[in-house]
Amino acid sequence: MRLWLGLFLLGVVLVSALLADTAGSWLGLDPWAPDLFARYAPPSATHPLGTDDLGRDVALRLLHGARVSLAVGVGAALMGAVLGTLAGMLAAWRGGLADAVLMRLADALLALPALPLLIILSALDPAMLGLPRGEAASDVLRVALILAIFGWVGVARLARAAAMSVLAMDFIRAARALGVPEGRLLLRHVLPALLGPVAVATALAVGGAILAESALSFLGLGIAPPAASWGNMLAGAQEAVFQAPLVALWPGLAILLTVLGCNLVADGLRR
């Protein structure tokens, strides 16, 4: 039940994001065009969720923000899952120095305060990463890469533990005695055993990455305006939270439901 409820919530968010352009054509509105005469307009037939501080339609920006937030969350989680799975398998398979180096690196990243480091890395000039400045796609890639630097650690530890338990089984010893290549052992027997815990960790990581991106964008270090993300929508609404509370409510509610959906999917997969 939890899995299906989580999939339903994430499906609604995904479909809404895919229909952002269609909704703009249907309403006849441009989510990027300001209208200073319609600042903080209440919900109406023209603007279903009202307008923001520049008179832009909140509903359309919410849909376009879903694209950005989902892209960052899914991208960061997938990169972290791939890196973590490879690191965990390598540590369990090779052992010795490789295991010690990778796990001590993971321990060091876990011991560091994540949020201050994320803020420092996000404040770096995108040109240092070889990315163009002021483009939404480059901002999405930059934030996803920064989050993946910390996101692989938990997956690596889970993958290592699962891989070590499989590699210690009798049928692995028998296969090695029969001369089965190591690559085949890893791909056919070890990797499938990792898919369960890695899938749960990845689902949780999507929600965590969306929260982290929202925090960075709220601080002005994530997705830069005029591109819409739920975090910078909250940042734009903070100055008028008492004058127009609905402008802050909608992106906050979108973050809540999306992260809740990710957690429900992860819990359903774990069960």
Salt bridges, closest charged atoms under 4 A:
ASP21 OD1 - HIS64 NE2 3.84
ASP21 OD2 - ARG67 NH2 3.32
ASP52 OD2 - ARG56 NE 3.02
ASP52 OD2 - ARG61 NE 3.68
ASP57 OD1 - HIS47 ND1 2.87
ASP99 OD1 - ARG160 NE 2.75
ASP107 OD2 - ARG104 NH2 2.82
ASP107 OD1 - ARG157 NH1 2.55
ASP125 OD2 - ARG133 NH2 2.61
ASP139 OD1 - ARG142 NH2 3.32
ASP170 OD1 - ARG173 NH1 2.93
GLU182 OE2 - ARG176 NE 3.05
ASP267 OD2 - ARG2 NH1 2.49
ASP267 OD1 - ARG270 NH2 2.61
ASP267 OD2 - ARG271 NE 3.22
